[in-house]
Amino acid sequence: MKKYTTYAAAALMAGFSTVALSVDPPSSPAVYAGGPTSTAVASTNMSEAERIVFALLEATMQVAEAKIHATSCGSTAGSYPLSAVSDINNVFAGNNSATIVSLGGSYTLVANPLPITPAPGGQKIDIADTGAGIFDGSAVNGFRGRAIYNDANNILFQRGAVSVMGNNGSPDRYQGRVIKDFYQGTQGANAYEIFDWGLQTLHKFSYPVNKYWQRSKAHRSDGSNGRTVFVKDRLVGQSRCRITVDIAGLNDGFEFIQQAGTLTVSTVAPSTPVAEFSQAPFLP
């Protein structure tokens, strides 16, 4: 069931504040201060199961981006049940898939991991839907995409395309492109966490229409449930829009992930703190 959240208070505060823009472009995040030689960004121990689920979550968010552009962020605002499973040994039903549920139906994406190639290679993962579906009352179908990881597990390039029924009553074809890098937690329990930072573009009929800022935080099971949070904020487009994936459950860090939660669309500003990043089991 779709749930709406009121952001009137946040909007009111934003209306009475003035943001001073820097003369220079924004600085890079602190983790990159040492450049590519920084220990944190040199490589990660990301598992194949994590590569699969992360690619599925990216693909699901690209579907949401397309639907938001086809209708609007305000009309899409709400929380939708989302589940993701990655099981590289094919022990459990529904392996390597993600499903989002909303009023009127659901939409399922399935990943097909290709063989890992040695350095300087990596892994490619193909993603497709299981047939036409529904997201927030709009027909969606024909998703095709590919995720490409490098051998150090610290760069992902992913593309996808999907058709969405828009307000004009006809399906429009959208394409998504994301480039992001991953870095590893290095101290204490943070070593159980993998972070990412990147940018996403959304294209309609091959022309760019939106740009999103992407970041994520994933915590492996370490005596408690794991948790995975992906966040995208629209930086260029019609209005403020945030897409948040928040799922929790099993993540053994090696072969198996089974998590469930929500995909939430909200109309907050990119500067709004992400509360999910500081909630258990994440550490500050």
LINHUVEN-V375828 format. One record per pair of residues at least 4 apart in sequence whose ideal C-beta (glycine too) atoms are under 7 Angstrom apart, sorted by the first residue. I is the first residue (numbers start at 0). J is the second residue. D is the distance in Angstrom with one decimal. If there is no record, write none. Layout:
# LINHUVEN-V375828
i,j,d
I,J,D
I,J,D
This chain:
# LINHUVEN-V375828
i,j,d
0,102,6.7
1,77,4.1
1,79,7.0
1,101,6.3
1,102,5.2
1,135,6.9
2,77,5.3
2,78,4.8
3,76,6.0
3,77,5.4
4,265,6.4
6,10,5.7
6,265,6.4
6,266,5.6
6,267,5.9
7,11,6.2
8,12,6.6
9,13,6.4
9,267,5.8
9,271,6.6
10,14,6.4
11,15,6.9
12,16,6.3
13,268,5.8
21,25,7.0
27,31,4.5
28,196,6.3
30,37,6.6
30,39,5.4
30,40,6.5
30,182,5.9
31,37,6.5
31,40,6.6
33,37,3.8
35,40,6.6
37,41,6.7
38,185,6.6
39,182,4.5
39,183,6.0
39,185,5.7
40,153,6.2
40,180,6.5
40,182,4.4
42,151,4.1
42,152,6.1
42,153,5.4
43,152,4.5
43,153,5.5
43,181,4.9
43,182,6.7
43,183,4.6
43,193,5.7
44,183,6.8
45,49,4.8
45,50,6.0
45,152,4.1
45,181,6.4
45,193,6.0
46,252,5.8
46,253,5.2
47,51,6.4
47,87,5.3
47,112,6.5
48,52,6.5
48,85,4.2
48,87,5.7
48,253,6.8
48,254,5.6
48,255,5.9
48,256,5.0
49,53,5.9
49,217,6.9
49,256,6.8
50,54,6.3
50,122,6.1
50,124,6.5
50,148,5.5
51,55,6.4
51,85,4.1
51,95,5.5
51,110,4.9
51,112,5.7
51,124,6.1
52,56,6.3
52,83,5.1
52,85,4.5
52,256,4.9
53,57,6.5
54,58,6.4
54,110,6.0
54,124,4.8
54,126,6.3
54,146,3.6
54,157,6.3
55,59,6.4
55,83,5.5
55,97,4.0
55,108,5.8
55,110,5.4
55,126,6.7
56,60,6.4
56,83,6.4
56,97,6.6
56,229,5.3
56,244,5.4
57,61,6.4
57,146,6.8
57,157,5.2
57,177,5.9
58,62,6.8
58,108,5.2
58,126,4.8
58,142,6.7
58,144,5.3
58,159,5.3
59,63,6.8
59,81,6.8
59,97,5.3
59,99,5.7
59,108,6.3
59,262,6.6
60,64,6.4
60,229,6.5
60,231,5.9
60,242,5.4
60,244,6.5
61,65,6.5
61,159,4.7
61,161,6.9
61,175,3.5
62,66,6.4
62,106,6.7
62,134,6.1
62,139,5.9
62,142,6.6
62,161,5.4
63,67,6.2
63,242,5.2
63,262,6.3
63,264,6.5
64,68,6.6
64,175,6.2
64,201,4.8
64,209,6.6
64,211,6.7
64,242,6.9
65,69,6.2
65,161,5.4
65,163,4.7
65,173,3.7
65,201,6.6
66,70,6.3
66,75,6.1
66,134,5.3
66,135,6.2
66,137,5.3
66,139,6.7
66,163,5.2
67,71,6.9
67,72,5.1
67,75,5.1
67,240,6.0
67,264,6.7
68,173,6.9
68,201,6.2
68,203,6.7
68,208,6.0
68,209,6.0
69,137,6.5
69,163,4.4
69,165,3.7
69,171,5.9
70,74,5.0
70,75,6.1
70,137,6.4
70,165,6.5
70,166,5.8
71,75,6.7
72,76,6.5
72,238,5.5
72,240,3.7
72,264,6.5
72,266,5.6
73,266,6.0
75,135,5.4
75,264,4.7
76,264,5.1
76,265,5.8
76,266,5.9
77,264,6.3
78,261,4.5
78,263,4.4
79,99,5.5
79,100,6.2
79,101,4.7
79,261,6.2
79,262,5.0
80,100,4.4
80,261,6.2
81,97,6.9
81,99,5.0
81,244,6.4
81,246,6.1
81,259,7.0
81,260,6.0
81,261,5.8
81,262,4.5
82,97,6.8
82,98,5.4
82,259,4.2
83,97,4.3
83,246,6.1
83,256,6.9
83,258,5.6
84,91,6.6
84,93,5.1
84,94,5.9
84,95,6.9
84,96,5.8
84,256,6.8
84,257,5.1
85,95,5.5
85,255,7.0
85,256,4.4
86,90,5.6
86,91,4.9
86,94,3.8
86,95,6.7
86,255,5.3
87,254,5.5
88,254,5.9
89,94,5.4
95,109,6.2
95,110,4.4
96,107,5.9
96,108,6.5
96,109,4.8
97,108,5.1
98,105,5.6
98,107,4.5
99,105,6.5
99,106,5.5
99,134,6.3
99,262,5.8
100,105,4.5
101,133,6.5
101,134,5.6
101,135,4.8
102,136,6.2
103,133,4.5
103,136,5.1
104,132,5.8
104,133,3.1
105,132,5.8
105,133,6.7
106,128,6.6
106,132,3.3
106,133,6.5
106,134,5.3
106,139,5.5
107,128,6.4
107,129,4.6
107,132,6.7
108,126,5.6
108,128,5.5
108,142,6.1
109,127,6.2
109,129,5.9
110,124,5.3
110,126,5.2
111,124,6.9
111,125,4.5
112,122,6.6
112,124,4.9
113,122,6.6
113,123,4.5
113,124,6.7
113,125,6.8
115,122,4.8
116,120,3.1
116,121,6.5
118,150,4.3
119,150,6.2
120,150,5.5
121,147,6.6
121,148,4.7
121,149,4.4
121,150,4.7
122,148,4.9
123,145,6.0
123,147,5.2
124,145,6.9
124,146,4.4
125,145,5.4
126,142,6.9
126,144,4.3
126,146,6.8
126,159,6.7
127,142,6.2
127,143,5.6
128,132,6.7
128,140,6.6
128,142,4.3
131,138,6.4
131,140,3.7
132,139,5.6
132,140,6.8
133,137,6.9
133,138,6.3
133,139,6.9
134,139,5.0
137,163,5.7
137,164,5.0
138,164,4.2
139,161,5.9
139,162,6.9
139,163,5.3
140,162,5.5
141,161,6.2
141,162,4.6
142,159,6.3
142,161,4.3
143,159,6.9
143,160,5.6
144,157,6.6
144,158,5.9
144,159,3.0
144,160,6.8
145,158,6.1
146,155,6.1
146,157,4.2
147,156,4.9
148,152,6.1
148,155,5.4
149,153,6.7
149,154,4.6
152,181,6.5
153,180,5.4
153,181,5.1
153,182,6.8
154,180,5.2
155,179,5.3
156,178,5.3
157,177,4.9
158,174,6.9
158,175,6.7
158,176,5.2
159,175,4.8
160,172,6.4
160,173,6.7
160,174,4.7
161,173,5.8
162,170,4.4
162,171,6.8
162,172,5.2
163,170,6.6
163,171,6.0
163,173,6.2
164,170,5.3
165,171,5.1
171,203,6.2
172,204,6.6
173,201,6.2
173,202,6.6
173,203,5.5
174,202,4.2
174,205,6.6
175,199,6.5
175,201,5.5
176,199,7.0
176,200,4.9
177,197,5.8
177,199,4.4
177,213,6.3
178,197,5.6
178,198,6.2
179,195,5.0
179,196,6.4
179,197,2.5
179,213,5.8
180,195,6.6
180,196,6.2
180,197,6.6
181,193,5.6
181,194,6.7
181,195,4.8
182,194,5.3
183,193,6.1
184,189,3.2
184,190,5.1
184,191,6.7
184,192,3.9
185,189,6.5
185,190,6.3
186,190,6.8
188,221,6.8
188,282,5.5
189,282,5.8
191,218,5.7
191,219,4.7
191,221,4.9
192,216,6.3
192,217,6.5
192,218,5.1
193,217,4.9
194,215,6.8
194,216,5.5
195,214,6.2
195,215,4.6
196,214,5.2
197,213,4.4
198,210,6.8
198,212,6.3
198,213,6.4
199,211,4.0
199,213,5.3
199,231,6.1
200,207,5.2
200,210,5.5
201,208,5.7
201,209,4.1
202,206,5.9
202,207,5.3
202,208,6.5
203,208,4.9
209,233,5.9
209,235,6.2
209,236,4.1
210,234,5.0
210,235,4.0
211,231,4.3
211,232,6.3
211,233,5.4
211,234,6.5
212,231,6.8
212,232,4.9
212,234,5.3
212,269,6.3
213,231,5.0
214,230,5.7
215,228,6.2
215,229,4.3
215,230,6.8
216,228,5.2
216,276,5.4
216,281,6.1
217,227,4.5
218,225,5.4
218,226,4.9
218,280,5.1
218,281,5.8
219,225,5.1
219,250,4.8
219,252,4.2
220,224,6.3
220,225,4.2
220,249,5.7
220,250,5.2
220,251,6.1
223,280,5.4
224,247,5.0
224,248,5.7
225,247,6.7
225,248,6.5
225,249,6.4
225,250,3.4
225,258,6.8
226,247,4.4
226,280,5.8
226,281,6.8
227,246,5.2
227,258,6.0
228,244,6.7
228,245,5.1
228,275,4.6
228,276,6.2
229,244,4.1
230,241,6.7
230,243,5.1
230,273,5.3
231,241,7.0
231,242,4.6
232,241,5.1
232,269,3.8
233,239,6.7
233,240,4.2
234,269,6.4
236,240,6.9
238,266,6.8
239,266,5.4
239,267,6.4
239,268,5.2
240,264,6.9
240,266,6.3
241,265,4.9
241,267,5.2
242,262,6.9
242,264,5.6
243,263,4.6
243,275,6.6
244,262,5.2
245,260,4.7
245,261,5.8
245,275,5.1
246,258,4.0
246,259,5.7
246,260,3.6
247,258,5.7
247,260,5.7
248,257,5.2
248,258,3.7
248,259,5.9
249,255,6.4
249,256,6.4
249,257,4.8
249,258,6.9
250,256,4.8
250,258,6.8
251,255,5.2
267,271,4.1
274,278,6.5
276,281,6.1
277,281,6.2
277,283,6.3
